[in-house]
């Protein structure tokens, strides 16, 4: 976070993982094990270095998603193409999927009984 003073016992990798996981306070020490990365923008006209990075992440078309381990090397790759991708923790992704499933679940039909007025 801006203006955040790094803890001397905390490594750069731990800080970066916490930032990507969106954790603060009690969650700060806990790193996400995996990240879900989605290619949000197309690759036409992009730098060769960025295209190569996306290829190593197996993101070759806009809208594709991959689950990657939360390691310093992968975070470096993601930082390089951060303007092209969206990054979420696996927990956040699963919560969104559960919410979407709940929204789309089959519900009881609404039954309207009209009175016959004779």
N, C-alpha and C positions, 0 to 999 in steps of 0.2 A: 504494500500500500504506500502511497506517497507520504513521505515524511516518517515512515516507519524505520526505527533504529534497529539494525540487525542484532540479534542475540549472538554473543560471541561463541556460544556452544552450538549454534545452528549453522549448518553448511548452506552454501548457495543452492545446492540441489534441493534441500528440504524446503527452503524459502520458495523456490520456483514451483515445487510440487504443491505447496500450500496455496500459492496464488492461483494455479490452474484449477485446483480443487475448490477454490472459493471459500476456503476455511478461515475462520478467525477464532480467537479465544481458545476454548476448550478443544476445538477441532484442529487447532494449529499444528500440533505435533503428529497428527495422523495423516499419512499420505495416502492418496488414492492408489490402488494397485494397478488399475487399468483405466485408460481414457478412451472415450468414443470420439472419433474424429470424422467430421463430415465435410466433404468438399462442397463449398457453397457457390463458388464462382467457376466459370469455365477456364480452360487453360489456353485459349487462343491468344497469341501475342505475348505470352509470359516469357520471362527470362529462362534460358536453358538450365540454369542452376536450379530454379524453382521447379521446372518441369521434372528434372532428375530427382529432386527431393520428393515430389509427389509420387513419382514412379516407385521409389523405395518404400513409400508408405502404402503402396497399392491403391492409390486414388487416381484413377484415370478418366473418370467422367464426373461432371457436376452432379451432386446429389448422392454420390456413393458414400458409404459409411464403413469404417473399419474400427476394430478394437485393438488398441496398441498398449504395450506395457508402459508404465510410467517410469521410464528410466531417463537419466541425464542425456543420453544420445538421442533418444526419441524426442525429448522436450526441446533439444537444440534444433532438430529438424522442424518441429512444429512452430518454433519461434521464427524460423526462416520464412515460412509460408503462412504466418498467422493472419495475413490480410485476405487469404483465400479460403480458410477453413474455419469451422466452428468446433470448439473443444469442450467436451463435458466429461464429467466422471461417469463411470459405469453406474454408480448409484443414482445420479441425477437422471441419466438416460432411462433406467428401469422405472423410476418414479413417473417420468413423463409417459412411458408406454402404458403403465398401469392406469394413469389418468385417462389416456386415450381409449383404452379398452373399456373403462367404466362409462365413458361418454357414448361409446358405440354399442354397448350391450343391449340385448333385446329386452324390452320392457313389456309389462302387461298392457294389453290394448285398452284404450278408454272406451267404455261401453256407455252409450247414452240411451236411456229408455224414455221414449216419448209417450206422453199420455194421449190416449185417443179420446178426443172430445166429441161426443155424439149428439 
